[in-house]
Amino acid sequence: MRARTFFNTAATIFLIVGILHLVRAILSWSLVVEGLEIHLGFSYILGMIMIFLGYTGLRLSNQKRIK
């Protein structure tokens, strides 16, 4: 797998998961994992981190040094 393909794939996954976390937080969907309810603030923080990672991955995939 070429580096450019890897960065594009990883960035797309990060962006999708980040957007889903923010949608969950905005719409106040509950999330329960093995009986433990995950706080909405966690989704805000994780959504922003995931979107940042996706943005960074897209930037890296567009660099001319990456093949």
mmCIF file of the N, C-alpha and C atoms, coordinates in Angstrom:
data_MODEL
# 
_entry.id   MODEL 
# 
loop_
_atom_site.group_PDB 
_atom_site.id 
_atom_site.type_symbol 
_atom_site.label_atom_id 
_atom_site.label_alt_id 
_atom_site.label_comp_id 
_atom_site.label_asym_id 
_atom_site.label_entity_id 
_atom_site.label_seq_id 
_atom_site.pdbx_PDB_ins_code 
_atom_site.Cartn_x 
_atom_site.Cartn_y 
_atom_site.Cartn_z 
_atom_site.occupancy 
_atom_site.B_iso_or_equiv 
_atom_site.pdbx_formal_charge 
_atom_site.auth_seq_id 
_atom_site.auth_comp_id 
_atom_site.auth_asym_id 
_atom_site.auth_atom_id 
_atom_site.pdbx_PDB_model_num 
ATOM 1   N N  . MET A 1 1  ? 0.857   -1.180 0.000  1.00 0.00 ? 1  MET A N  1 
ATOM 2   C CA . MET A 1 1  ? 0.000   0.000  0.000  1.00 0.00 ? 1  MET A CA 1 
ATOM 3   C C  . MET A 1 1  ? 0.899   1.238  0.000  1.00 0.00 ? 1  MET A C  1 
ATOM 4   N N  . ARG A 1 2  ? 0.579   2.136  -0.893 1.00 0.00 ? 2  ARG A N  1 
ATOM 5   C CA . ARG A 1 2  ? 1.346   3.372  -0.960 1.00 0.00 ? 2  ARG A CA 1 
ATOM 6   C C  . ARG A 1 2  ? 0.984   4.273  0.214  1.00 0.00 ? 2  ARG A C  1 
ATOM 7   N N  . ALA A 1 3  ? 1.905   5.146  0.584  1.00 0.00 ? 3  ALA A N  1 
ATOM 8   C CA . ALA A 1 3  ? 1.692   6.047  1.722  1.00 0.00 ? 3  ALA A CA 1 
ATOM 9   C C  . ALA A 1 3  ? 0.518   6.987  1.475  1.00 0.00 ? 3  ALA A C  1 
ATOM 10  N N  . ARG A 1 4  ? 0.383   7.465  0.264  1.00 0.00 ? 4  ARG A N  1 
ATOM 11  C CA . ARG A 1 4  ? -0.711  8.396  -0.064 1.00 0.00 ? 4  ARG A CA 1 
ATOM 12  C C  . ARG A 1 4  ? -2.070  7.713  0.126  1.00 0.00 ? 4  ARG A C  1 
ATOM 13  N N  . THR A 1 5  ? -2.177  6.466  -0.299 1.00 0.00 ? 5  THR A N  1 
ATOM 14  C CA . THR A 1 5  ? -3.419  5.709  -0.131 1.00 0.00 ? 5  THR A CA 1 
ATOM 15  C C  . THR A 1 5  ? -3.712  5.477  1.345  1.00 0.00 ? 5  THR A C  1 
ATOM 16  N N  . PHE A 1 6  ? -2.673  5.137  2.105  1.00 0.00 ? 6  PHE A N  1 
ATOM 17  C CA . PHE A 1 6  ? -2.844  4.925  3.540  1.00 0.00 ? 6  PHE A CA 1 
ATOM 18  C C  . PHE A 1 6  ? -3.351  6.190  4.230  1.00 0.00 ? 6  PHE A C  1 
ATOM 19  N N  . PHE A 1 7  ? -2.720  7.321  3.948  1.00 0.00 ? 7  PHE A N  1 
ATOM 20  C CA . PHE A 1 7  ? -3.126  8.575  4.583  1.00 0.00 ? 7  PHE A CA 1 
ATOM 21  C C  . PHE A 1 7  ? -4.555  8.953  4.201  1.00 0.00 ? 7  PHE A C  1 
ATOM 22  N N  . ASN A 1 8  ? -4.925  8.759  2.943  1.00 0.00 ? 8  ASN A N  1 
ATOM 23  C CA . ASN A 1 8  ? -6.295  9.065  2.524  1.00 0.00 ? 8  ASN A CA 1 
ATOM 24  C C  . ASN A 1 8  ? -7.308  8.168  3.218  1.00 0.00 ? 8  ASN A C  1 
ATOM 25  N N  . THR A 1 9  ? -7.003  6.870  3.309  1.00 0.00 ? 9  THR A N  1 
ATOM 26  C CA . THR A 1 9  ? -7.913  5.931  3.957  1.00 0.00 ? 9  THR A CA 1 
ATOM 27  C C  . THR A 1 9  ? -8.056  6.235  5.445  1.00 0.00 ? 9  THR A C  1 
ATOM 28  N N  . ALA A 1 10 ? -6.931  6.424  6.127  1.00 0.00 ? 10 ALA A N  1 
ATOM 29  C CA . ALA A 1 10 ? -6.967  6.718  7.563  1.00 0.00 ? 10 ALA A CA 1 
ATOM 30  C C  . ALA A 1 10 ? -7.678  8.046  7.828  1.00 0.00 ? 10 ALA A C  1 
ATOM 31  N N  . ALA A 1 11 ? -7.407  9.043  7.006  1.00 0.00 ? 11 ALA A N  1 
ATOM 32  C CA . ALA A 1 11 ? -8.033  10.353 7.192  1.00 0.00 ? 11 ALA A CA 1 
ATOM 33  C C  . ALA A 1 11 ? -9.541  10.268 7.003  1.00 0.00 ? 11 ALA A C  1 
ATOM 34  N N  . THR A 1 12 ? -9.987  9.504  6.023  1.00 0.00 ? 12 THR A N  1 
ATOM 35  C CA . THR A 1 12 ? -11.422 9.351  5.782  1.00 0.00 ? 12 THR A CA 1 
ATOM 36  C C  . THR A 1 12 ? -12.102 8.679  6.970  1.00 0.00 ? 12 THR A C  1 
ATOM 37  N N  . ILE A 1 13 ? -11.483 7.638  7.494  1.00 0.00 ? 13 ILE A N  1 
ATOM 38  C CA . ILE A 1 13 ? -12.051 6.945  8.659  1.00 0.00 ? 13 ILE A CA 1 
ATOM 39  C C  . ILE A 1 13 ? -12.103 7.880  9.863  1.00 0.00 ? 13 ILE A C  1 
ATOM 40  N N  . PHE A 1 14 ? -11.014 8.603  10.114 1.00 0.00 ? 14 PHE A N  1 
ATOM 41  C CA . PHE A 1 14 ? -10.999 9.545  11.238 1.00 0.00 ? 14 PHE A CA 1 
ATOM 42  C C  . PHE A 1 14 ? -12.078 10.609 11.087 1.00 0.00 ? 14 PHE A C  1 
ATOM 43  N N  . LEU A 1 15 ? -12.242 11.138 9.878  1.00 0.00 ? 15 LEU A N  1 
ATOM 44  C CA . LEU A 1 15 ? -13.253 12.173 9.658  1.00 0.00 ? 15 LEU A CA 1 
ATOM 45  C C  . LEU A 1 15 ? -14.669 11.634 9.873  1.00 0.00 ? 15 LEU A C  1 
ATOM 46  N N  . ILE A 1 16 ? -14.948 10.443 9.392  1.00 0.00 ? 16 ILE A N  1 
ATOM 47  C CA . ILE A 1 16 ? -16.282 9.865  9.564  1.00 0.00 ? 16 ILE A CA 1 
ATOM 48  C C  . ILE A 1 16 ? -16.583 9.629  11.037 1.00 0.00 ? 16 ILE A C  1 
ATOM 49  N N  . VAL A 1 17 ? -15.639 9.038  11.751 1.00 0.00 ? 17 VAL A N  1 
ATOM 50  C CA . VAL A 1 17 ? -15.847 8.768  13.179 1.00 0.00 ? 17 VAL A CA 1 
ATOM 51  C C  . VAL A 1 17 ? -15.956 10.078 13.958 1.00 0.00 ? 17 VAL A C  1 
ATOM 52  N N  . GLY A 1 18 ? -15.137 11.067 13.628 1.00 0.00 ? 18 GLY A N  1 
ATOM 53  C CA . GLY A 1 18 ? -15.208 12.361 14.299 1.00 0.00 ? 18 GLY A CA 1 
ATOM 54  C C  . GLY A 1 18 ? -16.536 13.054 14.097 1.00 0.00 ? 18 GLY A C  1 
ATOM 55  N N  . ILE A 1 19 ? -17.032 13.025 12.871 1.00 0.00 ? 19 ILE A N  1 
ATOM 56  C CA . ILE A 1 19 ? -18.328 13.641 12.582 1.00 0.00 ? 19 ILE A CA 1 
ATOM 57  C C  . ILE A 1 19 ? -19.438 12.910 13.328 1.00 0.00 ? 19 ILE A C  1 
ATOM 58  N N  . LEU A 1 20 ? -19.372 11.585 13.370 1.00 0.00 ? 20 LEU A N  1 
ATOM 59  C CA . LEU A 1 20 ? -20.384 10.817 14.105 1.00 0.00 ? 20 LEU A CA 1 
ATOM 60  C C  . LEU A 1 20 ? -20.372 11.143 15.597 1.00 0.00 ? 20 LEU A C  1 
ATOM 61  N N  . HIS A 1 21 ? -19.180 11.331 16.172 1.00 0.00 ? 21 HIS A N  1 
ATOM 62  C CA . HIS A 1 21 ? -19.100 11.711 17.586 1.00 0.00 ? 21 HIS A CA 1 
ATOM 63  C C  . HIS A 1 21 ? -19.729 13.080 17.827 1.00 0.00 ? 21 HIS A C  1 
ATOM 64  N N  . LEU A 1 22 ? -19.461 14.034 16.939 1.00 0.00 ? 22 LEU A N  1 
ATOM 65  C CA . LEU A 1 22 ? -20.047 15.361 17.111 1.00 0.00 ? 22 LEU A CA 1 
ATOM 66  C C  . LEU A 1 22 ? -21.561 15.334 16.917 1.00 0.00 ? 22 LEU A C  1 
ATOM 67  N N  . VAL A 1 23 ? -22.033 14.539 15.966 1.00 0.00 ? 23 VAL A N  1 
ATOM 68  C CA . VAL A 1 23 ? -23.479 14.402 15.768 1.00 0.00 ? 23 VAL A CA 1 
ATOM 69  C C  . VAL A 1 23 ? -24.107 13.787 17.014 1.00 0.00 ? 23 VAL A C  1 
ATOM 70  N N  . ARG A 1 24 ? -23.463 12.768 17.562 1.00 0.00 ? 24 ARG A N  1 
ATOM 71  C CA . ARG A 1 24 ? -23.956 12.157 18.800 1.00 0.00 ? 24 ARG A CA 1 
ATOM 72  C C  . ARG A 1 24 ? -24.052 13.181 19.925 1.00 0.00 ? 24 ARG A C  1 
ATOM 73  N N  . ALA A 1 25 ? -23.044 14.005 20.058 1.00 0.00 ? 25 ALA A N  1 
ATOM 74  C CA . ALA A 1 25 ? -23.032 14.995 21.132 1.00 0.00 ? 25 ALA A CA 1 
ATOM 75  C C  . ALA A 1 25 ? -24.092 16.076 20.905 1.00 0.00 ? 25 ALA A C  1 
ATOM 76  N N  . ILE A 1 26 ? -24.221 16.544 19.679 1.00 0.00 ? 26 ILE A N  1 
ATOM 77  C CA . ILE A 1 26 ? -25.182 17.614 19.391 1.00 0.00 ? 26 ILE A CA 1 
ATOM 78  C C  . ILE A 1 26 ? -26.616 17.131 19.563 1.00 0.00 ? 26 ILE A C  1 
ATOM 79  N N  . LEU A 1 27 ? -26.894 15.912 19.118 1.00 0.00 ? 27 LEU A N  1 
ATOM 80  C CA . LEU A 1 27 ? -28.257 15.375 19.202 1.00 0.00 ? 27 LEU A CA 1 
ATOM 81  C C  . LEU A 1 27 ? -28.549 14.679 20.535 1.00 0.00 ? 27 LEU A C  1 
ATOM 82  N N  . SER A 1 28 ? -27.580 14.664 21.424 1.00 0.00 ? 28 SER A N  1 
ATOM 83  C CA . SER A 1 28 ? -27.711 14.079 22.772 1.00 0.00 ? 28 SER A CA 1 
ATOM 84  C C  . SER A 1 28 ? -28.114 12.607 22.738 1.00 0.00 ? 28 SER A C  1 
ATOM 85  N N  . TRP A 1 29 ? -27.535 11.862 21.813 1.00 0.00 ? 29 TRP A N  1 
ATOM 86  C CA . TRP A 1 29 ? -27.773 10.426 21.785 1.00 0.00 ? 29 TRP A CA 1 
ATOM 87  C C  . TRP A 1 29 ? -27.024 9.793  22.949 1.00 0.00 ? 29 TRP A C  1 
ATOM 88  N N  . SER A 1 30 ? -27.638 8.852  23.621 1.00 0.00 ? 30 SER A N  1 
ATOM 89  C CA . SER A 1 30 ? -26.954 8.183  24.725 1.00 0.00 ? 30 SER A CA 1 
ATOM 90  C C  . SER A 1 30 ? -26.094 7.055  24.163 1.00 0.00 ? 30 SER A C  1 
ATOM 91  N N  . LEU A 1 31 ? -25.007 6.785  24.856 1.00 0.00 ? 31 LEU A N  1 
ATOM 92  C CA . LEU A 1 31 ? -24.101 5.709  24.478 1.00 0.00 ? 31 LEU A CA 1 
ATOM 93  C C  . LEU A 1 31 ? -23.775 4.929  25.737 1.00 0.00 ? 31 LEU A C  1 
ATOM 94  N N  . VAL A 1 32 ? -24.129 3.659  25.748 1.00 0.00 ? 32 VAL A N  1 
ATOM 95  C CA . VAL A 1 32 ? -23.878 2.801  26.900 1.00 0.00 ? 32 VAL A CA 1 
ATOM 96  C C  . VAL A 1 32 ? -22.991 1.658  26.439 1.00 0.00 ? 32 VAL A C  1 
ATOM 97  N N  . VAL A 1 33 ? -21.846 1.506  27.114 1.00 0.00 ? 33 VAL A N  1 
ATOM 98  C CA . VAL A 1 33 ? -20.908 0.430  26.814 1.00 0.00 ? 33 VAL A CA 1 
ATOM 99  C C  . VAL A 1 33 ? -20.804 -0.442 28.055 1.00 0.00 ? 33 VAL A C  1 
ATOM 100 N N  . GLU A 1 34 ? -21.309 -1.661 27.964 1.00 0.00 ? 34 GLU A N  1 
ATOM 101 C CA . GLU A 1 34 ? -21.305 -2.630 29.054 1.00 0.00 ? 34 GLU A CA 1 
ATOM 102 C C  . GLU A 1 34 ? -21.841 -2.027 30.347 1.00 0.00 ? 34 GLU A C  1 
ATOM 103 N N  . GLY A 1 35 ? -22.953 -1.338 30.243 1.00 0.00 ? 35 GLY A N  1 
ATOM 104 C CA . GLY A 1 35 ? -23.622 -0.776 31.413 1.00 0.00 ? 35 GLY A CA 1 
ATOM 105 C C  . GLY A 1 35 ? -23.089 0.562  31.873 1.00 0.00 ? 35 GLY A C  1 
ATOM 106 N N  . LEU A 1 36 ? -22.048 1.071  31.248 1.00 0.00 ? 36 LEU A N  1 
ATOM 107 C CA . LEU A 1 36 ? -21.460 2.356  31.625 1.00 0.00 ? 36 LEU A CA 1 
ATOM 108 C C  . LEU A 1 36 ? -21.855 3.397  30.583 1.00 0.00 ? 36 LEU A C  1 
ATOM 109 N N  . GLU A 1 37 ? -22.546 4.460  31.014 1.00 0.00 ? 37 GLU A N  1 
ATOM 110 C CA . GLU A 1 37 ? -22.949 5.501  30.082 1.00 0.00 ? 37 GLU A CA 1 
ATOM 111 C C  . GLU A 1 37 ? -21.788 6.464  29.844 1.00 0.00 ? 37 GLU A C  1 
ATOM 112 N N  . ILE A 1 38 ? -21.501 6.690  28.566 1.00 0.00 ? 38 ILE A N  1 
ATOM 113 C CA . ILE A 1 38 ? -20.403 7.582  28.168 1.00 0.00 ? 38 ILE A CA 1 
ATOM 114 C C  . ILE A 1 38 ? -20.938 9.008  28.146 1.00 0.00 ? 38 ILE A C  1 
ATOM 115 N N  . HIS A 1 39 ? -20.248 9.906  28.814 1.00 0.00 ? 39 HIS A N  1 
ATOM 116 C CA . HIS A 1 39 ? -20.658 11.308 28.945 1.00 0.00 ? 39 HIS A CA 1 
ATOM 117 C C  . HIS A 1 39 ? -20.584 12.017 27.591 1.00 0.00 ? 39 HIS A C  1 
ATOM 118 N N  . LEU A 1 40 ? -21.480 12.969 27.365 1.00 0.00 ? 40 LEU A N  1 
ATOM 119 C CA . LEU A 1 40 ? -21.510 13.706 26.091 1.00 0.00 ? 40 LEU A CA 1 
ATOM 120 C C  . LEU A 1 40 ? -20.242 14.529 25.864 1.00 0.00 ? 40 LEU A C  1 
ATOM 121 N N  . GLY A 1 41 ? -19.652 15.042 26.932 1.00 0.00 ? 41 GLY A N  1 
ATOM 122 C CA . GLY A 1 41 ? -18.424 15.825 26.797 1.00 0.00 ? 41 GLY A CA 1 
ATOM 123 C C  . GLY A 1 41 ? -17.303 15.023 26.164 1.00 0.00 ? 41 GLY A C  1 
ATOM 124 N N  . PHE A 1 42 ? -17.304 13.728 26.431 1.00 0.00 ? 42 PHE A N  1 
ATOM 125 C CA . PHE A 1 42 ? -16.298 12.856 25.834 1.00 0.00 ? 42 PHE A CA 1 
ATOM 126 C C  . PHE A 1 42 ? -16.411 12.858 24.315 1.00 0.00 ? 42 PHE A C  1 
ATOM 127 N N  . SER A 1 43 ? -17.644 12.851 23.799 1.00 0.00 ? 43 SER A N  1 
ATOM 128 C CA . SER A 1 43 ? -17.839 12.850 22.349 1.00 0.00 ? 43 SER A CA 1 
ATOM 129 C C  . SER A 1 43 ? -17.432 14.179 21.723 1.00 0.00 ? 43 SER A C  1 
ATOM 130 N N  . TYR A 1 44 ? -17.661 15.301 22.416 1.00 0.00 ? 44 TYR A N  1 
ATOM 131 C CA . TYR A 1 44 ? -17.202 16.591 21.890 1.00 0.00 ? 44 TYR A CA 1 
ATOM 132 C C  . TYR A 1 44 ? -15.680 16.596 21.734 1.00 0.00 ? 44 TYR A C  1 
ATOM 133 N N  . ILE A 1 45 ? -14.995 16.175 22.778 1.00 0.00 ? 45 ILE A N  1 
ATOM 134 C CA . ILE A 1 45 ? -13.527 16.182 22.757 1.00 0.00 ? 45 ILE A CA 1 
ATOM 135 C C  . ILE A 1 45 ? -13.003 15.189 21.729 1.00 0.00 ? 45 ILE A C  1 
ATOM 136 N N  . LEU A 1 46 ? -13.530 13.965 21.761 1.00 0.00 ? 46 LEU A N  1 
ATOM 137 C CA . LEU A 1 46 ? -13.056 12.951 20.837 1.00 0.00 ? 46 LEU A CA 1 
ATOM 138 C C  . LEU A 1 46 ? -13.383 13.307 19.388 1.00 0.00 ? 46 LEU A C  1 
ATOM 139 N N  . GLY A 1 47 ? -14.539 13.917 19.157 1.00 0.00 ? 47 GLY A N  1 
ATOM 140 C CA . GLY A 1 47 ? -14.903 14.336 17.806 1.00 0.00 ? 47 GLY A CA 1 
ATOM 141 C C  . GLY A 1 47 ? -13.936 15.364 17.253 1.00 0.00 ? 47 GLY A C  1 
ATOM 142 N N  . MET A 1 48 ? -13.564 16.337 18.073 1.00 0.00 ? 48 MET A N  1 
ATOM 143 C CA . MET A 1 48 ? -12.616 17.357 17.612 1.00 0.00 ? 48 MET A CA 1 
ATOM 144 C C  . MET A 1 48 ? -11.236 16.756 17.355 1.00 0.00 ? 48 MET A C  1 
ATOM 145 N N  . ILE A 1 49 ? -10.805 15.826 18.205 1.00 0.00 ? 49 ILE A N  1 
ATOM 146 C CA . ILE A 1 49 ? -9.502  15.184 18.010 1.00 0.00 ? 49 ILE A CA 1 
ATOM 147 C C  . ILE A 1 49 ? -9.504  14.365 16.727 1.00 0.00 ? 49 ILE A C  1 
ATOM 148 N N  . MET A 1 50 ? -10.575 13.607 16.501 1.00 0.00 ? 50 MET A N  1 
ATOM 149 C CA . MET A 1 50 ? -10.658 12.778 15.296 1.00 0.00 ? 50 MET A CA 1 
ATOM 150 C C  . MET A 1 50 ? -10.686 13.625 14.027 1.00 0.00 ? 50 MET A C  1 
ATOM 151 N N  . ILE A 1 51 ? -11.427 14.712 14.049 1.00 0.00 ? 51 ILE A N  1 
ATOM 152 C CA . ILE A 1 51 ? -11.474 15.589 12.872 1.00 0.00 ? 51 ILE A CA 1 
ATOM 153 C C  . ILE A 1 51 ? -10.106 16.221 12.625 1.00 0.00 ? 51 ILE A C  1 
ATOM 154 N N  . PHE A 1 52 ? -9.403  16.598 13.682 1.00 0.00 ? 52 PHE A N  1 
ATOM 155 C CA . PHE A 1 52 ? -8.051  17.134 13.527 1.00 0.00 ? 52 PHE A CA 1 
ATOM 156 C C  . PHE A 1 52 ? -7.121  16.085 12.910 1.00 0.00 ? 52 PHE A C  1 
ATOM 157 N N  . LEU A 1 53 ? -7.208  14.829 13.383 1.00 0.00 ? 53 LEU A N  1 
ATOM 158 C CA . LEU A 1 53 ? -6.372  13.770 12.819 1.00 0.00 ? 53 LEU A CA 1 
ATOM 159 C C  . LEU A 1 53 ? -6.707  13.516 11.352 1.00 0.00 ? 53 LEU A C  1 
ATOM 160 N N  . GLY A 1 54 ? -7.980  13.569 11.012 1.00 0.00 ? 54 GLY A N  1 
ATOM 161 C CA . GLY A 1 54 ? -8.373  13.404 9.616  1.00 0.00 ? 54 GLY A CA 1 
ATOM 162 C C  . GLY A 1 54 ? -7.846  14.525 8.741  1.00 0.00 ? 54 GLY A C  1 
ATOM 163 N N  . TYR A 1 55 ? -7.953  15.753 9.233  1.00 0.00 ? 55 TYR A N  1 
ATOM 164 C CA . TYR A 1 55 ? -7.438  16.912 8.500  1.00 0.00 ? 55 TYR A CA 1 
ATOM 165 C C  . TYR A 1 55 ? -5.925  16.793 8.304  1.00 0.00 ? 55 TYR A C  1 
ATOM 166 N N  . THR A 1 56 ? -5.219  16.387 9.334  1.00 0.00 ? 56 THR A N  1 
ATOM 167 C CA . THR A 1 56 ? -3.767  16.230 9.249  1.00 0.00 ? 56 THR A CA 1 
ATOM 168 C C  . THR A 1 56 ? -3.402  15.130 8.257  1.00 0.00 ? 56 THR A C  1 
ATOM 169 N N  . GLY A 1 57 ? -4.158  14.036 8.269  1.00 0.00 ? 57 GLY A N  1 
ATOM 170 C CA . GLY A 1 57 ? -3.896  12.962 7.318  1.00 0.00 ? 57 GLY A CA 1 
ATOM 171 C C  . GLY A 1 57 ? -4.096  13.396 5.881  1.00 0.00 ? 57 GLY A C  1 
ATOM 172 N N  . LEU A 1 58 ? -5.134  14.190 5.641  1.00 0.00 ? 58 LEU A N  1 
ATOM 173 C CA . LEU A 1 58 ? -5.356  14.695 4.283  1.00 0.00 ? 58 LEU A CA 1 
ATOM 174 C C  . LEU A 1 58 ? -4.246  15.651 3.856  1.00 0.00 ? 58 LEU A C  1 
ATOM 175 N N  . ARG A 1 59 ? -3.799  16.472 4.793  1.00 0.00 ? 59 ARG A N  1 
ATOM 176 C CA . ARG A 1 59 ? -2.681  17.370 4.479  1.00 0.00 ? 59 ARG A CA 1 
ATOM 177 C C  . ARG A 1 59 ? -1.428  16.574 4.132  1.00 0.00 ? 59 ARG A C  1 
ATOM 178 N N  . LEU A 1 60 ? -1.151  15.515 4.910  1.00 0.00 ? 60 LEU A N  1 
ATOM 179 C CA . LEU A 1 60 ? 0.031   14.697 4.641  1.00 0.00 ? 60 LEU A CA 1 
ATOM 180 C C  . LEU A 1 60 ? -0.069  13.969 3.305  1.00 0.00 ? 60 LEU A C  1 
ATOM 181 N N  . SER A 1 61 ? -1.268  13.533 2.950  1.00 0.00 ? 61 SER A N  1 
ATOM 182 C CA . SER A 1 61 ? -1.411  12.807 1.688  1.00 0.00 ? 61 SER A CA 1 
ATOM 183 C C  . SER A 1 61 ? -1.233  13.723 0.484  1.00 0.00 ? 61 SER A C  1 
ATOM 184 N N  . ASN A 1 62 ? -1.410  15.014 0.654  1.00 0.00 ? 62 ASN A N  1 
ATOM 185 C CA . ASN A 1 62 ? -1.260  15.951 -0.466 1.00 0.00 ? 62 ASN A CA 1 
ATOM 186 C C  . ASN A 1 62 ? 0.133   16.538 -0.598 1.00 0.00 ? 62 ASN A C  1 
ATOM 187 N N  . GLN A 1 63 ? 1.051   16.141 0.289  1.00 0.00 ? 63 GLN A N  1 
ATOM 188 C CA . GLN A 1 63 ? 2.423   16.623 0.159  1.00 0.00 ? 63 GLN A CA 1 
ATOM 189 C C  . GLN A 1 63 ? 3.087   15.966 -1.042 1.00 0.00 ? 63 GLN A C  1 
ATOM 190 N N  . LYS A 1 64 ? 3.934   16.701 -1.705 1.00 0.00 ? 64 LYS A N  1 
ATOM 191 C CA . LYS A 1 64 ? 4.595   16.201 -2.910 1.00 0.00 ? 64 LYS A CA 1 
ATOM 192 C C  . LYS A 1 64 ? 5.648   15.150 -2.603 1.00 0.00 ? 64 LYS A C  1 
ATOM 193 N N  . ARG A 1 65 ? 6.188   15.126 -1.378 1.00 0.00 ? 65 ARG A N  1 
ATOM 194 C CA . ARG A 1 65 ? 7.217   14.149 -1.026 1.00 0.00 ? 65 ARG A CA 1 
ATOM 195 C C  . ARG A 1 65 ? 6.651   12.747 -0.857 1.00 0.00 ? 65 ARG A C  1 
ATOM 196 N N  . ILE A 1 66 ? 5.373   12.645 -0.552 1.00 0.00 ? 66 ILE A N  1 
ATOM 197 C CA . ILE A 1 66 ? 4.733   11.357 -0.318 1.00 0.00 ? 66 ILE A CA 1 
ATOM 198 C C  . ILE A 1 66 ? 4.386   10.718 -1.648 1.00 0.00 ? 66 ILE A C  1 
ATOM 199 N N  . LYS A 1 67 ? 4.731   9.450  -1.831 1.00 0.00 ? 67 LYS A N  1 
ATOM 200 C CA . LYS A 1 67 ? 4.422   8.749  -3.081 1.00 0.00 ? 67 LYS A CA 1 
ATOM 201 C C  . LYS A 1 67 ? 3.307   7.762  -2.871 1.00 0.00 ? 67 LYS A C  1 
# 
